[in-house]
Amino acid sequence: MNKENNYRLLSLDMDGTLLNSAKQIPDETAAAIKQLMKRGAEVVVGTGRGLAELADYREAFKGMNYGLLVSGGLIYDFQQEKPVTMHTLSLAQCQRLLEAAAEEDAMVHILTVHDSVAREQDIFHMEDFSMSVYQDMYERICDRQEDLNRYVQEHADEILKINLYHRSTASRERSSQRLAGLGMNLVLAEITGLEASPAGITKASGLKELCSLLNIPLAATVAVGDAPNDFEILQAAGLAAAMGNATDAIKEICDVVVSDNDHNGVLDVINRYFFTDR
């Protein structure tokens, strides 16, 4: 480990960061993460994804203790297979999100601790929402529910986040304006996505909760990301690294910019700030 900086925790965004354009973890990066964990560092995925959406990466995450999931809404203990902390939307907020989606004919994606929920008619037409890269995964892992209003009523105390995927960025902007002021944290995601989490819940709030649990100072953390939903955690971490494919706004707030997600940017971070003895 880097004795000068003494970084003890590495938080990795997934899409656009740890995962390349083919949604795979490069072999070199996966090997470096395993070696880093063997050296005693805490490596966590800090992602907007829920637990169900990590199924394809179980082997790569073997040995990882915690996941900072659902954009900070869930800290999950992978070893004990149970939530550590979780934050849910209210029933009223969920219902308003469904209304906003209906007004824009948007795709609704609901995340609970264990489930990823969407309508079948949307799953099979994800290209309409600029989300075709995820279609194969959604077809395999989603719980298909046609009556989402009934679903949110039956799971009112379990919903951590709702994503709305729109048919255009203009449509997303209209939803964002309609939903402002309702006590939710709204963040732009993907090309047309709008993530809705409980007020105050971000990847940064999740990082602070996890660091408190592990007794690790924020100054001893490194966060890597590329997109607007990484903004707060990059500001909170001891060192912030932007991927080469990150938005300009993300690059501006980071301490360093590394290679893009198709050229082992995460490996750059590990080698530069953790494996200084190489």
Legacy VTK file of the C-alpha trace (Angstrom):
# vtk DataFile Version 3.0
C-alpha trace
ASCII
DATASET POLYDATA
POINTS 278 float
0.000 0.000 0.000
1.007 3.609 -0.472
2.659 4.469 2.835
2.973 8.170 2.009
-0.692 8.718 1.220
-1.968 5.756 3.263
-5.111 5.348 1.197
-7.202 2.605 2.756
-10.407 2.525 0.691
-11.009 2.606 -3.060
-14.543 3.292 -4.330
-15.188 2.388 -7.959
-18.127 3.451 -10.057
-19.110 0.685 -12.467
-20.629 1.851 -15.757
-18.186 4.083 -17.610
-15.491 3.453 -14.994
-14.745 -0.099 -13.860
-16.629 -1.574 -16.824
-15.442 -1.059 -20.382
-17.787 -0.321 -23.273
-18.623 -4.024 -23.535
-19.705 -3.977 -19.858
-16.762 -6.153 -18.857
-14.052 -5.734 -16.237
-10.636 -5.924 -17.947
-8.626 -8.917 -16.736
-5.663 -6.770 -15.655
-7.927 -4.531 -13.600
-9.709 -7.479 -11.979
-6.356 -9.024 -11.016
-5.116 -5.736 -9.559
-8.273 -5.353 -7.464
-7.839 -8.848 -6.016
-4.196 -8.127 -5.204
-5.136 -4.800 -3.633
-7.685 -6.475 -1.368
-5.093 -9.089 -0.358
-2.859 -6.230 0.724
-5.562 -5.089 3.123
-7.234 -2.241 1.265
-11.009 -1.963 1.284
-12.301 -1.961 -2.295
-15.987 -1.192 -2.835
-18.201 -0.675 -5.849
-19.863 2.745 -5.589
-22.590 2.356 -8.165
-26.107 3.307 -9.111
-26.782 -0.364 -9.752
-28.714 -2.550 -7.358
-27.736 -5.967 -6.057
-29.557 -7.838 -8.832
-27.540 -5.974 -11.447
-24.241 -7.242 -10.034
-25.011 -10.888 -10.828
-22.702 -10.996 -13.848
-19.724 -9.866 -11.747
-19.924 -12.186 -8.720
-16.564 -13.810 -9.436
-14.795 -10.479 -9.936
-16.202 -9.159 -6.653
-15.383 -12.292 -4.685
-13.524 -11.185 -1.580
-15.050 -7.714 -1.628
-16.632 -6.940 1.741
-19.069 -4.152 0.933
-21.008 -2.628 -1.905
-22.041 1.010 -1.933
-25.093 0.374 -4.096
-28.182 2.133 -5.492
-26.408 5.520 -5.510
-25.868 5.452 -1.738
-29.300 4.074 -0.886
-27.869 0.720 0.182
-24.678 -0.414 1.857
-24.597 -4.170 1.400
-22.409 -6.667 3.244
-21.369 -9.185 0.593
-19.888 -11.596 3.140
-22.928 -11.698 5.420
-25.292 -11.249 2.445
-27.405 -8.614 4.142
-27.985 -4.832 4.118
-25.977 -2.688 6.517
-27.896 0.523 5.866
-30.765 1.338 3.508
-32.803 4.448 2.664
-36.193 4.277 0.962
-38.501 6.569 -0.979
-41.958 7.279 0.436
-45.062 5.819 -1.183
-46.173 9.327 -2.175
-42.837 9.978 -3.884
-43.006 6.660 -5.743
-46.515 7.420 -6.956
-45.505 10.874 -8.155
-42.580 9.380 -10.057
-44.916 6.942 -11.802
-47.217 9.831 -12.731
-44.289 11.801 -14.159
-43.203 8.780 -16.178
-46.702 8.353 -17.608
-46.787 12.011 -18.630
-43.633 11.508 -20.715
-44.156 7.871 -21.746
-40.882 7.077 -19.978
-39.533 3.719 -18.858
-39.720 3.087 -15.112
-37.021 1.055 -13.374
-37.524 0.295 -9.679
-34.781 -0.914 -7.321
-35.283 -2.636 -3.960
-32.608 -4.434 -1.950
-32.841 -7.616 -3.997
-34.973 -6.799 -7.029
-34.731 -4.858 -10.273
-38.239 -4.190 -11.594
-39.565 -2.939 -14.932
-42.390 -3.549 -17.401
-41.787 -6.184 -20.049
-42.916 -3.870 -22.841
-40.144 -1.442 -21.884
-37.459 -4.075 -21.356
-37.839 -5.279 -24.933
-37.744 -1.765 -26.407
-34.869 -0.204 -24.496
-33.456 1.297 -27.669
-36.383 3.760 -27.476
-34.810 5.125 -24.285
-31.147 5.074 -25.442
-30.557 2.107 -23.119
-30.054 -0.772 -25.558
-26.609 -1.573 -24.101
-28.414 -2.805 -20.974
-31.205 -4.746 -22.674
-29.591 -8.176 -22.417
-29.002 -7.726 -18.692
-32.512 -6.416 -18.045
-34.025 -9.345 -19.938
-32.131 -11.740 -17.675
-32.404 -10.113 -14.253
-35.529 -7.950 -14.127
-38.674 -8.885 -12.268
-41.295 -8.058 -14.899
-44.273 -6.263 -13.413
-46.983 -4.732 -15.569
-48.904 -2.924 -12.805
-46.218 -0.732 -11.268
-48.738 1.255 -9.224
-49.779 -1.917 -7.432
-46.133 -2.957 -7.064
-45.106 0.258 -5.279
-48.107 0.001 -2.953
-47.224 -3.583 -2.051
-43.528 -2.702 -1.537
-43.933 0.794 -0.122
-41.211 0.438 2.516
-38.678 -1.291 0.261
-38.065 0.992 -2.734
-34.585 2.503 -2.661
-34.521 4.274 -6.013
-36.581 4.760 -9.155
-34.931 5.465 -12.507
-36.906 7.127 -15.273
-35.523 6.594 -18.769
-36.870 9.024 -21.341
-37.234 9.151 -25.100
-35.197 12.360 -25.337
-33.182 14.727 -23.180
-35.950 17.336 -23.573
-38.417 14.844 -22.112
-36.059 14.228 -19.190
-35.824 17.955 -18.530
-39.610 18.221 -18.331
-39.709 15.379 -15.789
-36.946 16.997 -13.778
-38.914 20.243 -13.577
-42.144 18.462 -12.608
-40.422 16.523 -9.824
-38.395 19.373 -8.330
-39.259 20.344 -4.779
-40.740 16.977 -3.760
-38.000 16.043 -1.317
-36.011 13.759 -3.591
-32.457 13.799 -4.855
-32.677 13.919 -8.664
-29.574 13.130 -10.717
-28.999 12.843 -14.459
-27.771 9.419 -15.580
-26.969 7.688 -18.858
-28.230 9.565 -21.948
-31.854 10.143 -20.975
-32.044 8.827 -17.419
-33.217 10.573 -14.272
-32.388 8.867 -10.964
-34.671 9.582 -8.000
-33.364 8.794 -4.504
-34.462 9.958 -1.048
-33.403 13.485 -0.117
-29.771 13.690 0.953
-28.912 10.230 -0.360
-25.954 10.171 -2.712
-22.877 8.058 -3.215
-21.129 10.548 -0.912
-23.587 9.983 1.929
-23.059 6.251 1.482
-19.286 6.657 1.551
-19.514 8.651 4.792
-21.720 5.970 6.381
-19.332 3.213 5.321
-16.235 5.085 6.487
-17.883 5.658 9.864
-18.661 1.942 10.099
-15.090 0.958 9.191
-13.407 3.770 11.121
-11.654 5.004 7.987
-11.128 8.770 7.574
-12.519 10.276 4.384
-9.004 11.590 3.743
-7.865 7.976 3.355
-10.333 7.246 0.522
-10.006 7.354 -3.259
-13.077 7.582 -5.496
-13.151 7.025 -9.257
-16.030 8.049 -11.516
-17.175 9.561 -14.775
-20.749 10.883 -14.579
-23.051 13.341 -12.759
-24.127 10.767 -10.165
-20.461 10.560 -9.086
-20.189 14.296 -8.416
-20.767 14.249 -4.641
-18.586 11.230 -3.862
-15.717 12.692 -5.852
-15.981 15.878 -3.832
-16.114 13.953 -0.550
-13.245 11.510 -1.099
-9.678 12.156 -0.047
-8.604 11.850 -3.672
-10.876 12.107 -6.709
-9.985 10.500 -10.041
-11.917 11.150 -13.238
-11.921 8.669 -16.063
-10.709 9.906 -19.438
-14.278 9.457 -20.725
-15.761 11.513 -17.872
-17.833 14.603 -18.495
-15.985 17.916 -18.462
-17.795 18.927 -15.262
-16.521 15.809 -13.500
-12.966 16.310 -14.738
-12.982 19.869 -13.432
-13.626 18.834 -9.815
-11.177 15.922 -9.720
-7.585 15.819 -8.541
-6.466 13.676 -11.457
-7.697 12.454 -14.834
-6.678 8.934 -15.876
-7.181 6.795 -18.986
-10.692 6.069 -20.218
-12.723 2.966 -19.351
-11.563 1.150 -22.495
-7.907 1.702 -21.591
-7.660 0.550 -17.964
-8.189 3.890 -16.234
-8.973 2.131 -12.944
-5.693 0.216 -13.209
-3.931 3.579 -13.600
-5.407 4.695 -10.274
-4.441 1.511 -8.457
-0.874 1.575 -9.767
-0.417 5.281 -9.081
-1.923 5.565 -5.603
-1.812 2.085 -4.097
0.893 0.022 -5.818
3.692 2.554 -5.525
6.161 -0.226 -4.781
5.821 -1.621 -8.330
LINES 1 279
278 0 1 2 3 4 5 6 7 8 9 10 11 12 13 14 15 16 17 18 19 20 21 22 23 24 25 26 27 28 29 30 31 32 33 34 35 36 37 38 39 40 41 42 43 44 45 46 47 48 49 50 51 52 53 54 55 56 57 58 59 60 61 62 63 64 65 66 67 68 69 70 71 72 73 74 75 76 77 78 79 80 81 82 83 84 85 86 87 88 89 90 91 92 93 94 95 96 97 98 99 100 101 102 103 104 105 106 107 108 109 110 111 112 113 114 115 116 117 118 119 120 121 122 123 124 125 126 127 128 129 130 131 132 133 134 135 136 137 138 139 140 141 142 143 144 145 146 147 148 149 150 151 152 153 154 155 156 157 158 159 160 161 162 163 164 165 166 167 168 169 170 171 172 173 174 175 176 177 178 179 180 181 182 183 184 185 186 187 188 189 190 191 192 193 194 195 196 197 198 199 200 201 202 203 204 205 206 207 208 209 210 211 212 213 214 215 216 217 218 219 220 221 222 223 224 225 226 227 228 229 230 231 232 233 234 235 236 237 238 239 240 241 242 243 244 245 246 247 248 249 250 251 252 253 254 255 256 257 258 259 260 261 262 263 264 265 266 267 268 269 270 271 272 273 274 275 276 277
